[in-house]
Amino acid sequence: MYITGSAVYNAPEREIEEIEIPGRNGSYMLDRGRFHNVTVTYPAGMYAKDGEDFADGIRKLRNALSSRRGYCKLIDEYNPLEYRMAVYKGGLDVDPTAVNGDNKAAQFDIVFECKPQRYLIQGDEPVAVSSGGKLYNPTLFEAHPILEIDGYGTISINGEE
């Protein structure tokens, strides 16, 4: 299987409620402080040469995509420093076309439902911080680090002990 389309750079929609207030110009925008999931679609294709079983290749692809339960890491070459947490959402509509005799090819979409945030791949690597050390969030978004503490002493985070 090959990804045949262009890069996927979409972004999630922020949940904002628009409220009209009589006597007030414009709308009041109530930010709910969250983002909606985003659908990520990869245009893809598959090709089978003479002697290869095209249907078996599609079956293996379908099984690989459909056998995963819950959110899984989705990493692509378009965003090499980040990954998404995704669930395979779509079915697989494949209409093979005969090409050059017994060779077959097909184009189809692979659709994932993804959590709105992207995760930094480097964020999965542990960072050792010793006395007086600091951790920095390299993004503009709120971070939720997992802290594992090994040892004894006083810990201060944002001025809180």
GROMACS elastic network, one bead per residue, 0.5 to 0.9 nm:
[ bonds ]
;  ai    aj funct       b0    kb
    1    44     6  0.67949   500
    1    45     6  0.56203   500
    1    47     6  0.73192   500
    1    57     6  0.84711   500
    1    58     6  0.86994   500
    1    61     6  0.79574   500
    2    43     6  0.86405   500
    2    44     6  0.54468   500
    2    45     6  0.52419   500
    2    46     6  0.62059   500
    2    47     6  0.86991   500
    3     6     6  0.83954   500
    3    42     6  0.64975   500
    3    43     6  0.59078   500
    3    45     6  0.64128   500
    3    46     6  0.89491   500
    4    42     6  0.77808   500
    4    43     6  0.54955   500
    4    45     6  0.62606   500
    4   107     6  0.83337   500
    5     8     6  0.87271   500
    5    42     6  0.66159   500
    5    44     6  0.68034   500
    6    42     6  0.82536   500
    6    43     6  0.79925   500
    6    78     6  0.88250   500
    7    42     6  0.84373   500
    7    77     6  0.85187   500
    7    78     6  0.56268   500
    7    79     6  0.86404   500
    8    40     6  0.71408   500
    8    41     6  0.76187   500
    8    42     6  0.75376   500
    8    76     6  0.89702   500
    8    78     6  0.67591   500
    8    79     6  0.83338   500
    9    40     6  0.89962   500
    9    78     6  0.78446   500
    9    79     6  0.80831   500
   10    38     6  0.79888   500
   10    39     6  0.86409   500
   10    40     6  0.76537   500
   11    38     6  0.70583   500
   11   116     6  0.74810   500
   11   117     6  0.87354   500
   12    35     6  0.61676   500
   12    36     6  0.59553   500
   12    37     6  0.62849   500
   12    38     6  0.52059   500
   12    39     6  0.85313   500
   12   115     6  0.86077   500
   12   116     6  0.54042   500
   12   117     6  0.79318   500
   13    16     6  0.87489   500
   13    34     6  0.88433   500
   13    35     6  0.56296   500
   13    36     6  0.55731   500
   13    37     6  0.77617   500
   13    38     6  0.76047   500
   13   116     6  0.81645   500
   14    31     6  0.78245   500
   14    32     6  0.80312   500
   14    33     6  0.76567   500
   14    34     6  0.60486   500
   14    36     6  0.62841   500
   15    30     6  0.86179   500
   15    31     6  0.63812   500
   15    32     6  0.55947   500
   15    33     6  0.69387   500
   15    34     6  0.57155   500
   15    35     6  0.54003   500
   15    36     6  0.64892   500
   16    29     6  0.62932   500
   16    30     6  0.55123   500
   16    32     6  0.57325   500
   16    33     6  0.80318   500
   16    34     6  0.84870   500
   16    35     6  0.88863   500
   17    28     6  0.81873   500
   17    29     6  0.57988   500
   17    30     6  0.50274   500
   17    31     6  0.65053   500
   17    32     6  0.73133   500
   18    27     6  0.61537   500
   18    28     6  0.58637   500
   18    30     6  0.63433   500
   18    31     6  0.87896   500
   19    27     6  0.56522   500
   19    28     6  0.50307   500
   19    29     6  0.62537   500
   19    30     6  0.73222   500
   20    24     6  0.78272   500
   20    25     6  0.86815   500
   20    26     6  0.74243   500
   20    27     6  0.50530   500
   20    28     6  0.63074   500
   20    29     6  0.88648   500
   21    24     6  0.55320   500
   21    25     6  0.79756   500
   21    26     6  0.82930   500
   21    27     6  0.69617   500
   21    28     6  0.72901   500
   22    25     6  0.82426   500
   24    27     6  0.76797   500
   24    28     6  0.88029   500
   30    33     6  0.88608   500
   31    34     6  0.78453   500
   32    35     6  0.84028   500
   34   116     6  0.88915   500
   35    38     6  0.88333   500
   35   115     6  0.86969   500
   35   116     6  0.60233   500
   35   117     6  0.81863   500
   36   115     6  0.76292   500
   36   116     6  0.60545   500
   37   113     6  0.67586   500
   37   114     6  0.55896   500
   37   117     6  0.84514   500
   38   112     6  0.84218   500
   38   113     6  0.60300   500
   38   114     6  0.52988   500
   38   115     6  0.65017   500
   38   116     6  0.57806   500
   39    89     6  0.86281   500
   39   111     6  0.69375   500
   39   112     6  0.57865   500
   39   114     6  0.60622   500
   39   115     6  0.88854   500
   40    86     6  0.87761   500
   40   110     6  0.83363   500
   40   111     6  0.58152   500
   40   112     6  0.51928   500
   40   113     6  0.63937   500
   40   114     6  0.69257   500
   41   109     6  0.63966   500
   41   110     6  0.56817   500
   41   112     6  0.63538   500
   41   113     6  0.88467   500
   42   108     6  0.85694   500
   42   109     6  0.56440   500
   42   110     6  0.51570   500
   42   111     6  0.64338   500
   42   112     6  0.84714   500
   43   107     6  0.73742   500
   43   108     6  0.60457   500
   43   110     6  0.64147   500
   43   111     6  0.87092   500
   44   106     6  0.84856   500
   44   107     6  0.57566   500
   44   108     6  0.53855   500
   44   109     6  0.56522   500
   44   110     6  0.67965   500
   45   105     6  0.72452   500
   45   106     6  0.54960   500
   45   108     6  0.60070   500
   45   109     6  0.81883   500
   46    54     6  0.82927   500
   46    57     6  0.83069   500
   46    58     6  0.80424   500
   46    96     6  0.88793   500
   46   104     6  0.82673   500
   46   105     6  0.55520   500
   46   106     6  0.54790   500
   46   107     6  0.66532   500
   46   108     6  0.85450   500
   47    54     6  0.73519   500
   47    96     6  0.89957   500
   47   103     6  0.74501   500
   47   104     6  0.58099   500
   47   106     6  0.66891   500
   48    51     6  0.80499   500
   48    52     6  0.56018   500
   48    53     6  0.68571   500
   48    54     6  0.53438   500
   48    57     6  0.81627   500
   48   102     6  0.86107   500
   48   103     6  0.56047   500
   48   104     6  0.53179   500
   48   105     6  0.63432   500
   49    52     6  0.55692   500
   49    53     6  0.83860   500
   49    54     6  0.83086   500
   49   102     6  0.75252   500
   49   104     6  0.70460   500
   49   105     6  0.89174   500
   50    53     6  0.84453   500
   50   101     6  0.82009   500
   50   102     6  0.58248   500
   50   103     6  0.54091   500
   50   104     6  0.85295   500
   51   102     6  0.79473   500
   51   103     6  0.82659   500
   52    56     6  0.85142   500
   52    57     6  0.84486   500
   52   103     6  0.82441   500
   53    56     6  0.53006   500
   53    57     6  0.64755   500
   53    58     6  0.89502   500
   54    57     6  0.51372   500
   54    58     6  0.63875   500
   54    59     6  0.86493   500
   54    96     6  0.84952   500
   54   103     6  0.83800   500
   54   104     6  0.66710   500
   54   105     6  0.80393   500
   55    58     6  0.51531   500
   55    59     6  0.60926   500
   55    60     6  0.86373   500
   56    60     6  0.61365   500
   56    61     6  0.85971   500
   57    60     6  0.51648   500
   57    61     6  0.62381   500
   57    62     6  0.86206   500
   58    61     6  0.50617   500
   58    62     6  0.60483   500
   58    63     6  0.85090   500
   58    92     6  0.89380   500
   58    94     6  0.81258   500
   59    62     6  0.50996   500
   59    63     6  0.60697   500
   59    64     6  0.85186   500
   60    63     6  0.51286   500
   60    64     6  0.60456   500
   60    65     6  0.86193   500
   61    64     6  0.51167   500
   61    65     6  0.62201   500
   61    66     6  0.85224   500
   62    65     6  0.52830   500
   62    66     6  0.59308   500
   62    67     6  0.82862   500
   62    91     6  0.83980   500
   62    92     6  0.69494   500
   63    66     6  0.51626   500
   63    67     6  0.56443   500
   63    68     6  0.87691   500
   64    67     6  0.56392   500
   64    68     6  0.72763   500
   65    68     6  0.63534   500
   65    88     6  0.63547   500
   66    69     6  0.78130   500
   66    88     6  0.67575   500
   66    89     6  0.86718   500
   66    91     6  0.85981   500
   68    71     6  0.81752   500
   68    72     6  0.76181   500
   68    87     6  0.79224   500
   68    88     6  0.77776   500
   69    72     6  0.78812   500
   69    87     6  0.74341   500
   69    88     6  0.85659   500
   70    86     6  0.79212   500
   70    87     6  0.59863   500
   70    88     6  0.86763   500
   71    74     6  0.89758   500
   71    85     6  0.54551   500
   71    88     6  0.83845   500
   71   113     6  0.89094   500
   71   114     6  0.79902   500
   71   115     6  0.84626   500
   72    84     6  0.81191   500
   72    85     6  0.53111   500
   72    86     6  0.53350   500
   72    87     6  0.64277   500
   72    88     6  0.88259   500
   73    83     6  0.63893   500
   73    84     6  0.58072   500
   73    86     6  0.62081   500
   73    87     6  0.88152   500
   74    83     6  0.55786   500
   74    84     6  0.51427   500
   74    85     6  0.59395   500
   74    86     6  0.59491   500
   74    87     6  0.87501   500
   74   112     6  0.89185   500
   74   114     6  0.86484   500
   75    78     6  0.86442   500
   75    79     6  0.75410   500
   75    80     6  0.73798   500
   75    81     6  0.89497   500
   75    82     6  0.71376   500
   75    84     6  0.67546   500
   75    85     6  0.89292   500
   76    79     6  0.60046   500
   76    80     6  0.64656   500
   76    82     6  0.84718   500
   76    83     6  0.74312   500
   77    80     6  0.51990   500
   77    81     6  0.89331   500
   79    82     6  0.56205   500
   79    83     6  0.72890   500
   80    83     6  0.77648   500
   80   121     6  0.83606   500
   81   119     6  0.84764   500
   81   120     6  0.59822   500
   81   121     6  0.56922   500
   81   122     6  0.74667   500
   82   118     6  0.60743   500
   82   119     6  0.52980   500
   82   121     6  0.52560   500
   82   122     6  0.82538   500
   83   117     6  0.89489   500
   83   118     6  0.56505   500
   83   119     6  0.52557   500
   83   120     6  0.65539   500
   83   121     6  0.65693   500
   84   114     6  0.64227   500
   84   115     6  0.67529   500
   84   116     6  0.79684   500
   84   117     6  0.68793   500
   84   119     6  0.61173   500
   84   120     6  0.89992   500
   85   113     6  0.85296   500
   85   114     6  0.55995   500
   85   115     6  0.56404   500
   85   116     6  0.84833   500
   85   117     6  0.81558   500
   85   118     6  0.76956   500
   85   119     6  0.81719   500
   86    89     6  0.86636   500
   86   112     6  0.59099   500
   86   113     6  0.55236   500
   86   115     6  0.64277   500
   87   111     6  0.87464   500
   87   112     6  0.54687   500
   87   113     6  0.52255   500
   87   114     6  0.63397   500
   87   115     6  0.87898   500
   88    91     6  0.85592   500
   88   110     6  0.79204   500
   88   111     6  0.62821   500
   88   113     6  0.63951   500
   88   114     6  0.87115   500
   89   110     6  0.82556   500
   89   111     6  0.55890   500
   89   113     6  0.56898   500
   90    93     6  0.89312   500
   90   109     6  0.83247   500
   90   110     6  0.66309   500
   90   111     6  0.50675   500
   90   112     6  0.68442   500
   90   113     6  0.86622   500
   91   110     6  0.80159   500
   91   111     6  0.80528   500
   92   108     6  0.72457   500
   92   109     6  0.73234   500
   92   110     6  0.71093   500
   92   111     6  0.88558   500
   93   107     6  0.89285   500
   93   108     6  0.63734   500
   93   109     6  0.77702   500
   94   106     6  0.63075   500
   94   107     6  0.68617   500
   94   108     6  0.59146   500
   94   109     6  0.88206   500
   95   105     6  0.84944   500
   95   106     6  0.59745   500
   95   107     6  0.75352   500
   95   108     6  0.81008   500
   96   104     6  0.60633   500
   96   105     6  0.53973   500
   96   107     6  0.78068   500
   97   103     6  0.84617   500
   97   104     6  0.55035   500
   97   105     6  0.53990   500
   97   106     6  0.60864   500
   98   101     6  0.65559   500
   98   102     6  0.64466   500
   98   103     6  0.58696   500
   98   105     6  0.66421   500
   98   106     6  0.89605   500
   99   102     6  0.68519   500
   99   103     6  0.50600   500
   99   104     6  0.53480   500
   99   105     6  0.67499   500
  100   103     6  0.57183   500
  100   104     6  0.80326   500
  101   104     6  0.82174   500
  114   117     6  0.82586   500
  115   118     6  0.77896   500
  119   122     6  0.86251   500
  119   123     6  0.72105   500
  119   124     6  0.85665   500
  120   123     6  0.50709   500
  120   124     6  0.73291   500
  121   124     6  0.57336   500
  121   125     6  0.76679   500
  122   125     6  0.55051   500
  122   126     6  0.86791   500
  123   126     6  0.75529   500
  123   127     6  0.87220   500
  123   145     6  0.84588   500
  127   135     6  0.84723   500
  128   133     6  0.88655   500
  129   132     6  0.79783   500
  129   133     6  0.52703   500
  129   134     6  0.68718   500
  129   135     6  0.76758   500
  130   133     6  0.53575   500
  130   134     6  0.85162   500
  131   134     6  0.88706   500
  131   155     6  0.88298   500
  136   139     6  0.89536   500
  137   140     6  0.78388   500
  137   141     6  0.82617   500
  137   142     6  0.80888   500
  137   143     6  0.66989   500
  138   141     6  0.87490   500
  139   142     6  0.78693   500
  139   143     6  0.82291   500
  140   143     6  0.89695   500
  149   152     6  0.84960   500
  154   161     6  0.67152   500
  155   160     6  0.80894   500
  155   161     6  0.54943   500
  156   159     6  0.56893   500
  156   160     6  0.51989   500
  157   160     6  0.51398   500
  157   161     6  0.64465   500
  158   161     6  0.84711   500
